[in-house]
Amino acid sequence: MPKTLNTPYETDVILWSQEQARALRERDYSQLDIEHLADEIEDVGKSEKRELASRMAVLLGHLLKWRFQSEKRSASWRNTINLQRKRIALLIKGTPSLDAVMRDPDWREAMWLDAVAQAARETGIDEGAFPEACPWDPAETLDASFWPDA
């Protein structure tokens, strides 16, 4: 006999999700909170996009630092750049549709603004000194042999 679901989404999302998963596995469709399930499924995609944007902003911010403060280049910067490239590659491998996200002009613009803000904050260089748009295409940015020179 199926259990009745008692936990509202707004009260305890973790318990709610466990109950929803159980109802799905038991094919007890009458107990499903379809509207909130749909929202949560959409949020999974948004979360993946946010992670990609965050990692790309860190990567590009460090590439900007590499380019604009060549005298301060360090092993730490190189390690961060290499790590972000690897993590982004793994993220795209696990979610191939993210490759298309990287070509979306609006997404790229928002991510670039974050990268420039990060680079400006960490270098003390005015944001206006950096390119208005990303000068590197995604493939170039992710290429382990690419290092922007001054």
Beta strands, then each sheet from edge to edge (+ up, - down):
end
